[in-house]
Amino acid sequence: MRHVAYYVKGFLESYMKEPVILTEEDKETIERIIENQYISFVASHIPAFIESFNIESVVQKEISGFSIRELENLIFAIVDRELKAITWFGALLGFVLGLLLI
C-alpha cells in the first residue's frame, strides 16, 4: 500500500510541475462556470444575509439617537431637495406646454 501512495504522489508531482495551457475557449468556459456559480450562490444566500443585518432596527436605533435639531435639519434637507426637484419639473413641464401651445 505504501508503494502505491508513493507512486501516485510522484505521478502527481510530475504533472504539477508542467504548466497548464488553456485555450481562449477553455478560459471562457471556466469564467462562465465561475460566474454562474457566483450568481447562484448570491441569489440563494442574499435573503438570509440581508435579514441578518436587521436594517429596520438599525435605522430606528440611529434615528432615535438624533437630537430634535438634527432630525429637523435632516427632514428640512430632504424636503428642500424634493421641492427643488418638483419646482424644476414644473418649470420644464410649463416650458414644454408653452412651446406646444404657441
N, C-alpha and C positions, 0 to 999 in steps of 0.2 A: 504494500500500500504506500509506503514511504517513497518508493521509486517512482510510482505513478505521479504523485504530487510533485516530485522534483522535476519530472519530465514535463508536466503541464506548466509548471512555473517557468521553466526555461523556454518553453514554446511561446508562452505569452510575453515574456520579456523580450524575445527576439522580435515579435511583431510590434511591441510598444516603442521600439527604437526607430522603426520606419515611419517616415512622415505620412500623414493621411492626406490623400489627394482627392479633392472634391470638385466635381464639375459645377457649373453655374446652376444646372438643373437640380443637383443634389443640395446645393446651398438654399435654393428657393424652396425646395420641399421641406428642408429642416426648418427654415424660417416660418413657413406656413403651418407646420405641425406645432411649433412653439407658440405661435400667435393664437392658434385655435385652442391650445391647452390653457393659455393665459386668459383668454376671453371666457372660456368655460369655467375656470377657477373663480374669476372675479364675479361672474354672473351668479354662481351658486353660493358664494360666500359674502357678497356685499350686503345683503339684508341683515345678516347677523352682525356684521361689522358695524353697520350704521346704528343698529339697536344698542350695541354695547356702549356707544357714546352717550345715549340718553340726552339728546340735544335739547329737548324741551326743558328738562330740569336745569341744565347748564345755563340756558338763556334766562330762565326765570330767576335763578340764583344771581346772575350778573345784574339783571335789571333791578332786583330788589336791593342790591348793594349800592345803586346810584343814589345820589342825593336828589332832592326835588329839583334843584337848579340844574344839575347835569341832565336829568331826564327832560326837563323843559327845553334845554338847549338842543338836545338830540331830536326831540319832536319838531321844534321850530326849523331845524336844519332840513329835516325830511320834508316837511310841509313847504318850505321855501323852494326846495329843488323841484318838487312836484308841481307847485303853482307856476314856476317859471316854464316848465315843460308844457303845461296847459296853455299858458299865455302864448308861447311861440307856436304851438299847434293851431291855436285860434287865429293868430296873425297869418300863418301860412294858408289856412282854410279861407280866411277873408280875402287874401290876395288872389287865390285861385278862383274863388267865386266872382271877384271883381273882374278878373280877366275874361271869364266866361260870359258875364252879363254885359260887357261893353260892346 
